[in-house]
Amino acid sequence: MHIPDGFLSTPVWAALDALAAPAAGFAARRAQHGFDESKAPLLGVMGAFVFAAQMINFPVGVGTSGHLVGGALLACTLGPAAASVVMTAILAIQALVFQDGGVLALGANVLNMAVVGVLAGYLPYHLWGRGRMRKAAIFAGGAFSVLASAVLALAELLLSGVHMPAPAMGISLGLFAVSALIEGAITMAVVGALEKIQPGFVRQPAPGHSVLVSALGITAVLLAAGGVVFASTSPDGIEHLAMQAGIAKPLSSYGGGAGVAGTGLIFLLLLAGGRLWRKRSA
């Protein structure tokens, strides 16, 4: 789902970078408003969990893989503004430290996954997530977040003049649909698990969720340390489509140690950011 450098034309990535900066700043200001410092550890572990989960690709078709994006999961648990900030931090660390997604294309990835993807993932939950359709709304949010991000990424590639044969485009859209369904199922399962640990957590997050934070932190470390052993090595949908279009790119990979280090870095960055928000809003 990450667009690497070299895929987008200069006018496209420059325009998207210019749009992403104020969008990220607006989300940060909205998230800061009324932020409770006691929620800073939750901000950190949710970011660490999604970062670690994104490292693990699963097969979605012959020679193609997908991975959890996490926009809907973050939006349901943290709210859309904080979720956008967390996803932006994840994408920045991936691009700047692990070369997963381009540095010049960072604005495109932020808009696709941290802004539009998060909002698309939150909308079904916002509309229908308080009643009997709650599970369906969470599932739909996960699916919509992936589809929205994928459609935007494909549109940006087309605007950049990347030639994509119709058969390859059709196959890619089908694979993205499979990834969207898997994203919805994973999002629904994780939200359900969180509410079993702390009933009512997602409906009304409250301070003092040390057990939940510990469980998420341990899970993130385990995923980062050992999950990559079981991950698919096939390219994801964007990479597969780019290869069909004749754009070569070496696949990024995370070793167990590097993954754990990145997970810790995300946690510390978001923990410090959450506490800084509280001090500035006090």
RAKA-V708130 format. One record per residue. N is the residue number from 1. D_FIRST is the distance of its C-alpha to the first C-alpha in Angstrom with 2 decimals. Layout:
n | d_first
N | D_FIRST
N | D_FIRST
This chain:
n | d_first
1 | 0.00
2 | 3.82
3 | 6.39
4 | 9.39
5 | 12.94
6 | 14.86
7 | 12.54
8 | 13.83
9 | 17.59
10 | 19.57
11 | 20.61
12 | 17.13
13 | 15.65
14 | 19.09
15 | 19.39
16 | 16.09
17 | 17.15
18 | 20.49
19 | 19.21
20 | 16.94
21 | 19.91
22 | 22.29
23 | 19.79
24 | 19.07
25 | 22.82
26 | 23.73
27 | 21.61
28 | 23.30
29 | 26.69
30 | 26.20
31 | 25.13
32 | 28.11
33 | 30.59
34 | 32.51
35 | 30.30
36 | 32.17
37 | 32.13
38 | 32.51
39 | 28.93
40 | 27.61
41 | 27.31
42 | 25.27
43 | 22.89
44 | 22.62
45 | 22.26
46 | 19.64
47 | 17.51
48 | 18.44
49 | 17.72
50 | 14.13
51 | 13.59
52 | 15.29
53 | 13.62
54 | 10.07
55 | 11.85
56 | 12.81
57 | 11.00
58 | 12.99
59 | 13.91
60 | 13.16
61 | 15.12
62 | 17.15
63 | 15.40
64 | 11.85
65 | 10.22
66 | 7.94
67 | 8.34
68 | 9.68
69 | 8.02
70 | 11.67
71 | 12.23
72 | 14.94
73 | 16.43
74 | 16.96
75 | 18.31
76 | 20.72
77 | 22.03
78 | 22.21
79 | 22.31
80 | 19.91
81 | 21.16
82 | 21.04
83 | 17.64
84 | 16.31
85 | 18.16
86 | 16.96
87 | 13.23
88 | 14.14
89 | 16.08
90 | 13.42
91 | 11.05
92 | 14.31
93 | 15.47
94 | 12.41
95 | 12.73
96 | 16.52
97 | 17.48
98 | 15.09
99 | 13.65
100 | 10.08
101 | 8.60
102 | 11.54
103 | 14.54
104 | 15.43
105 | 11.99
106 | 12.05
107 | 13.57
108 | 10.93
109 | 8.25
110 | 11.22
111 | 12.21
112 | 9.10
113 | 8.53
114 | 11.96
115 | 14.17
116 | 13.40
117 | 11.17
118 | 14.00
119 | 16.70
120 | 15.56
121 | 15.45
122 | 18.83
123 | 20.65
124 | 21.60
125 | 22.72
126 | 24.70
127 | 26.38
128 | 27.11
129 | 26.38
130 | 30.01
131 | 31.78
132 | 31.87
133 | 28.48
134 | 26.81
135 | 24.99
136 | 23.90
137 | 22.69
138 | 20.57
139 | 19.11
140 | 18.53
141 | 16.90
142 | 14.23
143 | 13.71
144 | 13.97
145 | 11.50
146 | 8.59
147 | 10.42
148 | 11.10
149 | 7.74
150 | 6.84
151 | 10.40
152 | 10.39
153 | 7.77
154 | 9.94
155 | 12.98
156 | 12.42
157 | 12.20
158 | 15.30
159 | 17.04
160 | 16.64
161 | 18.53
162 | 16.12
163 | 18.03
164 | 16.25
165 | 18.89
166 | 19.40
167 | 19.33
168 | 15.99
169 | 14.60
170 | 16.37
171 | 15.17
172 | 11.47
173 | 12.28
174 | 14.23
175 | 11.67
176 | 9.34
177 | 12.71
178 | 13.40
179 | 10.32
180 | 11.49
181 | 14.95
182 | 14.20
183 | 12.52
184 | 15.72
185 | 17.96
186 | 16.72
187 | 16.96
188 | 20.40
189 | 21.53
190 | 20.70
191 | 22.36
192 | 25.27
193 | 25.65
194 | 25.74
195 | 28.43
196 | 30.41
197 | 30.56
198 | 31.54
199 | 32.61
200 | 31.75
201 | 29.27
202 | 26.46
203 | 29.07
204 | 30.84
205 | 29.46
206 | 32.52
207 | 33.52
208 | 34.69
209 | 31.88
210 | 32.48
211 | 32.09
212 | 28.70
213 | 27.54
214 | 28.99
215 | 27.39
216 | 23.87
217 | 24.58
218 | 25.92
219 | 23.06
220 | 20.52
221 | 22.71
222 | 23.12
223 | 19.44
224 | 18.95
225 | 22.13
226 | 22.15
227 | 19.00
228 | 17.50
229 | 20.58
230 | 19.48
231 | 15.77
232 | 14.75
233 | 14.64
234 | 13.08
235 | 10.00
236 | 6.78
237 | 6.64
238 | 5.68
239 | 7.97
240 | 10.36
241 | 10.82
242 | 11.45
243 | 13.87
244 | 15.54
245 | 16.00
246 | 17.62
247 | 15.33
248 | 15.67
249 | 13.71
250 | 14.81
251 | 12.44
252 | 12.47
253 | 14.36
254 | 16.08
255 | 19.69
256 | 21.37
257 | 23.32
258 | 20.57
259 | 18.43
260 | 21.51
261 | 22.25
262 | 18.87
263 | 19.29
264 | 22.78
265 | 21.83
266 | 19.48
267 | 22.31
268 | 24.98
269 | 23.21
270 | 22.62
271 | 26.05
272 | 27.72
273 | 25.92
274 | 27.03
275 | 30.56
276 | 30.65
277 | 29.71
278 | 32.63
279 | 35.04
280 | 34.26
281 | 34.63
282 | 37.83
